[in-house]
Amino acid sequence: MSILEIANLNFIYPDKTPALQDISFQIPAKSKVAILGANGSGKSTLLQHLNGLTLAQSGFVSVLGQRIGKENLRDIRKTVGIVFDSPDEQLFSTLVYDDIAFGPRNLGYDEKTVAQKVEEVMTLLDITQLRNRPPFNLSLGQKKRVAIAGVLAMEPSIMVFDEPFSGLDPCTLQQFLNILEDLFCRGHMIIVTTHDVDIVYGWASEFVVLQEGHVLAHGGRALLEDKMLMEKAKLKAPDLYNIFCSTSYRPVCVADAAECVKRIGGNDK
């Protein structure tokens, strides 16, 4: 069953620059999706169509069988939550607690229910100690967690992240990937936009490759191993694939690669 369907989607900026051109693809349930593309490929514009921040000029976006339109934006935004590239774009309250509580309050929940939802997501994301802190004084990693909590408190079934890995050090990046995996295991569909092929190579189950507003390819991990395709998209094949492509091994993460090196070393003895 397709949870998300996009058909013949087009979008043109006011200056007549085409941003999205005849975009069509479907995403099945229980997917971890990476929308890949170089800067200017249309990733962020496409993302904004997924919960009606931007409405289709032609074609359509359908979520759980509902075509997104002005008449159902409230329901769609309860289903699809977006976390922006810069958390500062989403954080505006003077305290972390109030920032996270804003969404549930806006949905009309009573204050007892709001408090319960806020506590649940703060505990899940390990930020309970930040509840009375001003969000703008936090580190980038902490800000990202608070931004995720604010969206997660509204209980969307689909979580969309715009360039979530940018600016993160290796330790914080791994923590963030763990959060995404936890959300996925809790039943959320996860969609990320990124140009970092290496990070999503071993993480995503579905890949959509964009080039200048077009869908260049949609499929599984093998797309990323197609060097000509990646070059056409102004991306690169994953480093692990480049290192091991001359062998019979196909590790998709560092831990897998370490095990492959041991096996190769053992075979050479």
Phi, psi and omega in degrees: 000133178276123176277324182233129177229131176237129184226121173051041183282129177229145175211131180237131178291160180305332179275012177078008176282124178286127179260319178229134185229106175055049180283126177216127170190163178234147179239123180283170178296160176057049181244147167248115193246133173245119173264111189253146175174157176287171175303135180085006182278346179108007184302307185293323178296318177298315180304319183293341176280344189286340173228021173083011172300324170235132181264148181298134173278327170207159190078192181205161170239129181239130178240120182052039177085357179258122174286131183288128177207175183301329186286342183233022183300321181299313180294318181298318183285344170281337182268322183244116178253137182245132173248119186282164179305309180261115180298336179298338177287342183250345184261122185219349180277166182279341179230147179304315181305312183293328177296315181291326183285344186302313183299304179302321177297319181293335178276357174094011179289149176288163189295329177295316179293320177302312181300320179296315181295318180296316180298320181299313184284327176295321178293315180302319184263007176057050179230022180300329181288351182262359191307322184255019179265147171291128185299331185283352177264004183272164173289167180301316180298319178293318178300318180297320178296318179296319179297318177297317181300319180298324178282317184296331180297340178271001173059049176286148177275341178239126179247126183242131184237124179267115180044057187289342186267354185292135174081004183266135174286165186305320181294313180294324177300314180296321176299320181293318177298323177296321178297314179300318181294320179296316178298319179297316180294337177275002173106003179276138165284136182244128177235128176235147168255140181194161170251359184270092183296323184299320184292318186269353183307312181263000185259312188280155175255339180230140180231133173240119182256122180255148174216116176048046175084000178250153168279111179280324180197154177216126181172209183267194187299333182301334178302321184288342180269359177271098187297325179293320178296314180297320179295320179297326179276003183062036175239187177226154175294153182301144180302318181297322177294316180299324181288321189254003187296338179274001178249180177271001183265146178225067177292145181243000175212169185298319180298318177298319182297319179298319179294322179295320179299319178299317181294318179297318178297321179292325180290335182280347183280000000 
